[in-house]
Amino acid sequence: MKPIKRYTIKPICILLSVCYLILLTGLFSRVSAQDLKSAFPVKGYRETAAKVNDLVHTKLNVRFDYKKRYLYGREWLTLHPHFYPTDTLRLDAKGMDIHTLAILKNGKNIPLHFSYDSLSLNIKLDKVYDPFENYTLYIAYTAKPEELKGRRNNEHGLYFVNPDGTEKDKPTQVWTLGEPENNSCWFPTIDKPNQKTTQEISMTVPGKYVTLSNGRLASQKNNADGTRTDTWKMELPHSPYLFMMAVGDFKIIKDSWHGKEVSYYLEPKYAPYAKDNFGVIPEAIDFFAKTLGVDFPWNKYAEVSVRDYVGGAMENTTAAIFGNVSTRRELADSYYNSGMEHELFHQWFGDYVTCESWSNITLNESFADFGELIWLEHKYGKDAADAHLQNGLQNYVDRQDARTKNLVTFYYTNPKDPFGITYSKGGRILNMLRNYLGDAAFYKGLHLYLATYAFKNAEVPQLRMALEEASGLDLNWFFNQWYYGAGHPVLDIRYQWDEAAKTQKVFVQQTQDGTAFTLPIAVDVYVNGVKERHKIWLRSHSDTLVFKTSSKPDLVNVDADKMLVAEKTDHKTLAELVYQYFHAPLYLDRYEAMNLAEKNADGPEAQRVLIAALKDPFSGLRRKAIWALNQNKEDIRNMNATLRDAALPLLVNITRTDPNNLVQADAINTLSVLKDPAYLNLFRQRLNSPSYSVSGAALNGIIRIDPALGLSLAKQFENDNEGQLSQAIISVYADQGGDAQWPFVYQRYHEAEIQNQIHVSKAFSGMIGHLTRPEAVLQGIEELKQVAIRYKGDGVAPFMIKMLDSIKDQRTRLNDAAGAKASADAIQQINDAK
């Protein structure tokens, strides 16, 4: 303890102190929770939420009414004024019954006056509270998430799965989805990303269930009524939208990273596959921590898989939620899936440092997308990362709003609206910035950003300043055009060689509307097999690049690092692109060459590329080469004969030896259209592959050669089939089978996701057309009708009506008046459905 110093206070000091107090009184005049409005209201502008009060600690005690699908909650909410004294508070609380709202004073609850409009509570506090003067509210309430009106399915916050146990083979579960502002559907809070609070959640659940929430499991108490109360504590602050709960019959498989618990919560039947699905997580934590120079900031990391999840996945602090996981056989067909790493990277970008407003959601989601890229690069190599990069870029440019929407937007209707392009565009912009700055400066900037705003909020300019401090470079030009401007460059690239002057010119035009982008790029010039790199800045709508060379270049590779977030029309010749395939190093170099080769498949040089691509080191390009062989009506028989004859022995070898199951399956599907008995034994050998895709392709091949044999072989797979194998069984049963096979076909169709239902609807409806049992016919018609109505808003109805029309014709030819009428009635009901 430091000694106390004694001072003599002079009269002038007393006078100054009095003046200061008077000034302070004026500065800290009382402010209402509704008073802080924008000084410049603009229609549609969404400002950062004013912080009149700050959340400090949230304590919840909840239990669930499975029959009513309600949550009964008690909450103790500690807050204080942010800066200005206030005697009011506004809380988000959507669709609740509020039973008690009081302030805690000396251990007693003193009722408070409040108004409630079913969306927010406006509360009159018992007095004016000064800045950082804590107060605690007590709220008893009932949350009714499934009775909320006017909200999308993914905006209810709290979800009950099979709560009454009536759905066969589906577990009973409860889980939450908070982003963007949905957790206020199950507990009152200030549901904004610029709030941070510690938390404690006690869940009372049937004793047979397991619970999961943020932070650590602090205690468990068995109750006399057969329930158990689990208390989870989160001692570090995070935003309310990151609160989570999951309740169900889960098995817990534990792992670790540097002494911190890493755990996986799965349904018992999927528990044997926990490490297959999630086992890479400790390695990924280690990679991200070392890359960022910031250790994993939380006390644990859990991943839980739940049924019927409506959000894809969610990065709740310390406890991410995912949809269904996969069996080992299903995983045999899954490659380069980086969804888990996306949510993991959020633990730094989004949870540790959180965007201040949804306008700045790029600080969360773009980084998570970027995390996928660097993980793929680290784990599977640059080709895998670049393929992911290209797929995301294509998804972005295909969007209707690609040219009009800013990455950072302050004008939106729903808080979810700004999320759209932050994934595919934002992640690639970060990768482009990494390329410009270099890894060392870029990651130093990210480290500085994370260290500066740990457990706080940030906006995009703060990221820019951290990167500027690390690199010493001004980055306003980059952030202004990529974060605060819309669209992307659309480049037209042409070439001109002047033999006399030994000069190669490159003309680059930016053809997009609006201002030109400033683009630092690499240009590689290949002359006589030697590559020379040039660093170039494009700054105008029309740039001319001039290179003096000893002879005509074999190739000029503009954007040689393949980093630009742009659309490019590159007028290279086929010869130049052939050279590019064999000499330029990147995935996109080969991809671009293959695109032109596919269009010129009758020529020998193009064929050389496609044949080489069948042996490309990256599986994605081997698949692309196989697809090119089937581009003419998906049938290799329509391909150039020379190319076909050269490809067939390679396809046979791929079928036997390729390390990628999806490439194997593509090769088998390509060979199967030939219906050549010479391949029958090959297909039978691949029938028992651990891959559903390979087995399914092999069965399809057998069916095309010998349908009766295919029908007899299909039965052995009835108890274990998914994906392409399920489709193959349904196909052969629909074509060759009858009433005996109908129960299997109906059950698989009924249980399938809509995408898989679409794939087999033609076979399914064809089978209905020739069934003999009337009740089976009506059952199938009813199923098609329900699918059409359920997904009418997604454009499925016209396709299903076409299927039903075909059934009506078939049943009419069989003199089945009841079946024909049922089909016609189903069509009418689909058309009438809203």
N, C-alpha and C positions, 0 to 999 in steps of 0.2 A: 504494500500500500504506500502510495506517495504521501509525504507529509503535507499538512494543510498550510498554505501560505496566507498571511494576514495582510490586508491592504487598508489604507486610509482612503475613504470615499470623499472626494471634494464636492462642494456644492454644484459646480458646473456639471459634474457627472450625473448628479441627481436630476438636474434640469434636462439633460440629454436623454436620460432614461425615461422620464415622463413623456417627452416628445415622441420617443420611439414607440412607447405603448399606445399612444394616441394613433400614430400612423399604423401600427399593427392591427388595431381594432378596425380601422377602415379597410385594410387589406383583407382581413379575415372575416368580413361580414358574412352573415349566415347565407348559405346557398341551399336551395331545394334540389332534390334529385331530378327534378324536371326543368330546372332553370338554365342549365348549361346547354344552350343551343348554339349551332353554328353561327358565327358572326356574318357569314356570307351564304345564306341559304340559296342553293341552286337546285333546280328541279332534277331529281334522280340521283343527286350526289350522295354517296354513302361515306360519311366521315367516320373516323375512328371513334368508338364509343367513349363518351365522356366518363371519366373516373371520378364520380362524386364520393362513392364509398369503395373501399378495397376489401375484398374477401381476405380473411386471415386463416380461419380454420373451419372446416365443415365436418360435423359429426352426424352420422346417419344411423338410425336403427330401423331396419325394414323387415317386413315379412310379406309373404305372397299368398294371395287368394287365387289358387289355380282354377277354381270353378268359374269365378267371375272375371279372371284375368286382371286383377287389381293388385296394386302394391299399397300396403298400409305403412306409412312412414312417420317417424318422429325425427326431427332435425334440430340440432343446436348449431346455429350459424354465428360465428364470430367475425365482426367487421370493424373497421374504423374509417372515418372520413379521410379522403386522400390528401386534400390540401385545405379546402375551405370548410369552416364549421358548418354543420348541417343538422337538421332535425327531421329529415325525411330519408326514405330509402325506397328504391324500386327493385323488385326481384322478378325474374322470369319464372313463371309457373304455369305450364300449359295444361288446361283441361282437368284441373284437380278440384277436389272438395277440400276446402280449408276448414278444419275443425277448431283449431286453436292457434292464435298468433300472439305471442307475449314476449316481453323482455325479461331476461333473468336478472333479478336484483336480490342480493343476499340470500341466494338459494330459493327464492320464490319467483313464480311466473306472474308478471304484472301485465294484464291484457293491454294490447295496443289497438288504436283505431286504424283501419285500413279499408281500402276499396279493391275490388277484384273484378276484372273483365274477362276472365277465363284464360288470359294470356300473361298478364303481369299483375303483381301485387304492388300497390302504392301505399306505403306504410308511413304513418306519423309516429315518430319516435317520442319517447317520454321527455326528452329535453334536447337542447342543442349540444352536439358532441364536437369537441375540438379535434384538430388533426392528430391522428395516431392515438386517439383515446378509444380503446376497445370497448365494444358492447356486444352482448350475445343475445340472439333471439331464439325462442323456442317455437317450433311450428309442428303441429300435428295435422296430417293430411292423408288423403287417399288419392293415388294416381290411377288414372283410367286410360292407359295409352291406346287401347284398341277402340275407344269411343271417341277419340279425337276426330274432329271434322275438318275437312279442307286441307289435309296434309297428305303428302305422298307416302307410299308404303315404307320408304326408307327414312321417314321423318317422325317415327313414333317413339324413338328412344329406348323403349323397353319392349321385349318380345317374349311371348310364351309359345313354346313349341309342343304340340300334342299335350296340352295341360290336363286333359281328362283321360288320356291313355287310350283313346278310341282308334288311333291310326296304327295299324299293324306294322311291326318292324320299325317303328319310329320312336326314339326315346323322348321322354319328357324333359324339357330343358327351359331355362330362362336365361336370356342374355341381353346385352345392351348395345346400342350404337349411338354415340354422342355427337359425332361431327355432322354438320357444323354447330347447330344450336338445338340439339334434340335431347340432351340429358335433362333439360328443364321440363321434360315431359314426365320425369320420375322423381325429381327433387327440386325444390325452389333454390334458385341461385342467381347470380349475375352471369348469364350464359354468354359471355363474350371471351374471345381468345386473349384479350389483354388483362384478364384477371388471373391471379395465381393464388392457390390455397393449399395448405396441408389438409389431410383428410383422415377420417376414421369411419369405417363402414362395418356395422354389425348386421349380419344376415341370419335370420331364423328360418331354417329350412327343414324338410323331413330328414330324419337322421340318416337315411340311406344315400343322400346326395352329397356330392362334393361341391365346394364353393371355390371361387377364385375372384380376387379383386386386386387393385393396385397395392404395391408395397408388400409388407410382410404379414403373415398370419400370426397375430399377436396372442390369440387365445381361442379355445373351443370349449363350449359348455353344453353338456347334455341336459335336456329339459325333461320334466316328468311326463309330458304329453307325447314323447317319442320324437320330438324335434331337437335340433341342435343349433346353437347360436355361435357362429364364427365371426370373429372380429379381426378385420384387416386394417393395418395402420400404414399411412403414407406420410413419412416425416419430412419429406422435401416437397416444396410447392410445385404445383403444376396447374394447368388450366382446367376449368370444369368440364369441357367437352371431352377430356381424356379420362374422366372417371369411368370405371367399368365394373360390371358384375357378370359372372357366368355361374349357373347352377345346373347340375345334372349328374348323371351316373358316369363319371369320368375316372379313368385310371391315370395315375400320375407317374410319369417316367422321368427320373431326375438325371441331370447332367450338371456340368459346372464349367465356369471360366474364371480362372485366377481366384478360386475360393468363393466366388459368387454363384448362387444357385441359378441354374438354367433348367427349366422343367417344361414338360409337354403333357397337356391334358387332352385325352382322347377317349372316345367310346371304347368299351372293353374289346370289341371285335377288331378295332384298329390299333390297339395297344402294341401288338407285335411289330407294327410297322412304324413305330414312333421315330426310331433313329433313321429309318429309311426316308421319312418325310422331313424331319427336323434336325437330324444329327449333325448337319454341317454348321449349325448356328454358332457353337463356340468358336469354330475357325473364323467365321464371318465377323463375330465380335472382335476377335483379335486383330483381324485385318483392318477393320474400320478404326479401331482404337489407335493402332500404329500409324495408319495413314493420316489421321487427323491430329495425332499427338495429344489426344484427349481420351482418357480411359472411359470405359462404359460408366455413365454417371449415376446409375441407380443401384439399388441393393440386390435386385434380382431381375431375371427376365423369364417370363412364361409365355407359352404359346398354347392357345386352346382352339380346338376344332369343334364347331357347332353345326347343327342342322339348320337349313333354310335361311342361311345368313343373307341379308339383303344388301350388304355393303362391300362384297368382295373380300376385304380384309380391313382391319382397323388397328392403328398404332397406339392404342391406349398405353399410357406410361407403365412400364414394367410388365404389361400383360396384353399382348396382341391377340386379337380374335381373327380366326380364319373360317372359311366355309369348310366343306367336306375335304378330308384328306384322301389319300390313295392307298390301295393295296400294293404289294410288291410287284404284282403283274402289271398293274396300271402304271406304276412308275417306270416299268421297263420301256414304256413308250413316251416318257416325259424327259425332255432335254432342255437344258439352259433355262429352267424356270427360276426367275429371280424375285418372285413375289415376296418370299419370306425376308429376303435381304432389303427389299423396299421398305417393309414395315420396321425392320431392325434399324435401318439408317435414320428413320424418323425419331428414334430414341435420342439422337443428337439434334437433328434438324426437325423441329416441330414440337418435341416434348421438353428437351433441355433448354433450347432457345425457340420461342414460339412467335409466329407472326403476330404483329400487333393488331391487325385487322384482316378480314377475309380478302380485302383488296391486295394484301401482301402475301397471299397463300402460296405464291411461288417460292417463298423462303422455306416452306414445308415440303410441298409436293414436287417441285422441280428438283430439289436436292434428293428426295427419295428416289426419283427416277434416275438421277445421276448416280446414286448409290448402286442401283442395279447395273449400270454400265461398268463401273469400275470393279464391281464384284465379278461380273462375267469375264472381264479382261484378266483379272487376277486368277480366277479359278479355272477357266476354260480356254483362255487365250484371246488374242485380239480379234480373230475372225468372228468368234461368238459375240463379242461386244459390238463389233461393227455391224453384224447382221441385226442385232437388237436396235442399234442406232438407226439403221436404214429403215427398218419396219416402223419404228416410231416416227421418223421423219415423214414417211409416206402416210401414216395415219393422220399426222398434223396437216399436211398440204391437202389431203382429201376432205378436210372439214369445211363446212360451208362458211364458218367464221374465221378461217385461217388468215384472210387478208384484211379483216376489219377489227379484230379483237386484240387489245393490248394485253400483254402479259400481266401488267399491273393496271387494274381498272377500278375506278371509284364510282362507276355507274352500273348498277345492277339491281335486279328485283329480289331475287332469292339469294341468301348467303352462299348457296352452292354454285351459283352462276360463274363466279370468277375461277372456279377450279379447272374448267374445260381444257384449255391449251397449256396449263402449267405443267402437265406431265410430259407429253410428247415434245412440245416446243421448248419448254423451260429446261428440261434435262439436257437437251442438245445444245442449248445456248450456254449452259454451264460447261459442257464439254468443249465447246468452241473457245470459251474464255480460258479454260485450262490449257488448251493448245497454244493460245496467244501468249499467255504469261509464262508458261512452263510449269511443270509439276511443283518445283520447289517453292516458287513465289505463290502459286495458287493455293497450295495446302498450308503454307505459312499464314496466308490471309484467312483461310477458313479456321485455323487454330485461333487466331487473334479474335475473330468474330465470335466463336464459341466461348472463349475465355472471358470476353468483355461482357457478353449478354447472358451468361449462365443463369438459369432459373428466372430469366426476364423475357421481355418481348423485344422485337426488333422490326424495323422496316427496311425496305430495299436499299435506301441510301446508306444505311449503316453497314450493310454488306459491302457496298461499293467502297466506303471509306476504309474498311478493314483491308480490302484487297489493294487499295491504293497505298496504304501505309506499309504493307508487306512488300509491294513491288516497286514503290517509288514512282509509279506511272499514273498519269491522269486517266481515269476511265469514264468520265462523264459522257464522252462520245459513244462509248459502247452501251452504257446503261440507257442513255436517251433513246437510241434507235431500237434496242432489243427489248427493253423492259417497258418503256413509256411510249413507244411507237408500235403501230400495228403492222402486220404483214411480214414480208420477207423478200429478198431479191429474187427476181426471175431473170436468169442469165441466158443469153444467146452467145455462143462461143464459136468463132470462125477463124480459119487459119489461111495464111498466104506465104508462100516461099518465093523469094527472089533469088534465082540461081546466080545471076550476074553479081549481085551485091552480097551474096552469101548471108542473106538476112531472113530470119523467120519472124513474121509478124503474127500477132494474135489479137483479134478484135473481140472485145468483151462488151456486150451491151446489156444494160439493166433495163428490161422492158416493162417492169411493174409500174403502176400508176404512182404518182407522188415523187418524193425526193429520192435521190440515190443513196444507197447504203455505203458506208465506209467499211471496206473489207480487206483486212490483211490476209494474204493467202501465200501458199507455197506453189511454185511452178517448177516442175521437174522437166528438163530438156534432155532427151536421150539422143546421142549422136554416136554412131558406130559402137553401140553397146555400152557407152559410158554415160552415166547420169550426172547432170549438174543441176544443183538446186538454186533457185532464185526466190528471194523474199520480196513480194510485191504488195503494194497498196492499191486497191481499186477505190476510186473516190467519186466517180461521175457516172452519168448514164451511158457514156461511151468512152472506154479506155482502150488505147492501143499499146500493146506490149511489143517491144522490139528486142530480138536476141541475135547477136552475131555468132555464127557457127561455121565450122570448117566445111560442112556439107549439110544437105537436107536432113533434118532430124528424123529419126525413126518414129519418135513420139514426142509430143508436147503435152504434158499432163497438168492441166490447170486444176487448182485445188487439189494438189497432190496428196495432202493429208486427209482428204475427204471429210472435211470438218464443217463446211458451210451449211447453215440452215437455209437452203435455197432450192429452187427448181432450176434445173439446168438443161438446156438443149445444146449438146456438144456435137459439132459437125465434124467429128473424126471420120476418117475412111475406115472401111472394114479392115484393111491391111494394118492401119495404125492400132485399131482395137485388138486385132490378133496379137500384135506385138505387145500391147498393154497386158493382155491376159498372161502371157508367158514371162514378162519381165518386170512389170510393176508389182509391188509386194502386197497390196491390201485386198481385203475382201471385195470392196466396192470397185476396185480396178477390174477384178475378174467378173464381177456381177455385171458391170456396164458392158464389157466385151461380150458376155453371153447374151445380153439383150439383143444386140445387133446380130450375133450369130444365129439366134433363133429365127430371125426374120429373113435370113439368107441361107437357110439350111441346105439348099441344093448345091451350094458352092463348096469346093474342096477346102478352102481356108476356114470357112465357118464350121464345116464338119470337123476339122482338126481341133477347133476349140471345144466343140460339144463332146467329142470323144475323150479329149483330155479332161474335161470337166467331170465325166463319169468316174474319174480317178482323183478328183480334187481332194486335197487334204481336209477340207471342211465339208461336213455332211450336208449343210444347207445348200451348197452349190452342187453337190452330187444329186440331191433331190431336184434342184432346178433343171439340171441337165436331163434327168429322166422325164420331168414334166414336158420339156421341150420336145422330146421324142413322141409325146402323146398330144401335141398341141392341135393336131388336125382331127377334130371330133373325138379327142381322147382315145385315139386308136393308132398304134404304131404301124399298122398295115397301110396307113395313108401317108407315111413318111417316105422321104427319098430312099430309094432301094439301097443305094450305096451306103448311106448313113445307117439304115436299118441293119444291113448285114454286118457292118462293123460293130454295131452296138450290141447285137444279140448275145454273143459270147461273153461280153463284159457284164450284161445284165444277169446272165446265169451265174457268173462268178460272184456278183454282188449279192444275189439271192442266198448263196451259200456262206459268204465270208464277211460281208460288210459289218463293221462293228456297231452300226447304227440301225436299230430295228425299223425305224420309219423309212430309211433308204431301202432296206430289204423288202418291206411291204410294197413300196412303190415299184420296185423292180418286178416283184411277183405279179402285181396288178397289170403291169405293162405286158408281161409275157402271157398272161392268162387270156387276153383278148384274141390271141392267135389260135386258141382251142387246139393246140398241137399235143397229141397223145405222147409225144416224146418228152413232155415236161411233167407228165402225171406223177412219176416217181419222185421227181424233185419237189413237187407241191406236197406230196404225202410226207416227205421227210420234214418239211417245214411246218406241217400241221400241228405238231406238238411243241412248237416254240414257246418260251415263257412270255412272249409278247402277244397281246390280243390282236394287235395290228397285223403281225406276220401270220398268226393262225387264221385270222379272218380272210386275209388276202389269199392264203393257200386254199382254204375251203372254197372261196369263190372260184379259184382256178380249177379245182376239181369239179365243181358244179358245171362249169362251162364245158369241160371235156366229157364228163360222165355224170349227168344229173342224178341218176338213181344211186350211184355210189356216194355222191355228195349228201343225199338225203339220209342214207344209212349212217354216214360218218358224223353228221351234225348232232345226232342224239347224245353222243358221249360228252358234248360240251354244254348241255342244257343247264348244268348246275354251276358252271363257272364260265361266264362270258360277259364281256363288256365291249363297247365301242364297235369296231369294225367286225369283230367276231359275232357279236349279237346281230348286226346287220346282215351278215352272211347267212346265219341260221334262219333269220326271219325270211330272207330272200328265197332260200331253197324250200322252206316250209310253205311259203305262200305260193310258190310255183309248182312244187311237186307234192306237197302235203295236202291235208284235208282237215276234217273235224277233229281227228285225234291230235293234231299238232296245234289246233287253235288255242287252247288254254295257255300254252307257252307263249305263243305270238302275242296274244292279247295282254298277258301280264307284263311282258317286256315292253310293249308299246305304251301301256298305261303308266309304267313307272319311269319311262325315259324322259330326259330333258327335252324341251321343245325342239332344239336343233336336231337331236337324234330322231325325234318323231317325224320331222320334215323329211329326213333322209330316207326313211323306210315307209313313208305314207303311201307311195305308189304300190309297193309290194303288199302292204297291209290292206289297202282298199281292193287290190286285185284278188287277194285271198277271200275277202268278204264276198266278192262277186261270185265265187264258185262254191262256197260252203253249202252244205245240205241241211244243217240244223237251223231252223228258223230263229231260235233264241240266240244263237251265236251271231247270226246276221244282224239282228236288232241290236245286240250288244256292241258290235263293231261300229254300226251306224251312229249309235248314241255317243260312242267315244270320239269319233271324228267330229261330231257336232259340238261336243263340249270343248274340245281343243280349239275349234274354230272360234267359238264365242269367247273363250278365255283369252285368246290372243288376237282378237279382232282388231284391237288398236294397234297391233304390231304388223298388220297387213297379211295375216295368215288366212283370213276368211276366204278370199278368192281361190286360193290353192285348194283348200279343203272342199269348197263347193264343187270344184272341178272333179275331185276324187269321188264325191257323193253322186255327181251326175253320171260318172262312169259306172258306179255301183247300180244306180237306178236302171241304166241300160242293160247291164248284165242280168239283174234280177228279172227284168221284163222278159228277156230272151228265155229265162228259165221258168217263165209263167209263175213267178213268185210275186203276186200282186201286193202282198203285205210288205215285202222287202222293198219293192219299188215305191210304194206309198210312203214308207218310213223315210226313204232317202229324200223324196220330194218334200216331205214335211220338215225334215232336218234342214234342208236348204232354205226353206221359208223362215224357219226360226232363226237361222243365222242372219239372214237379211234383216229380220225384224229386231234383232238384238241391238241394244244401245252401246 
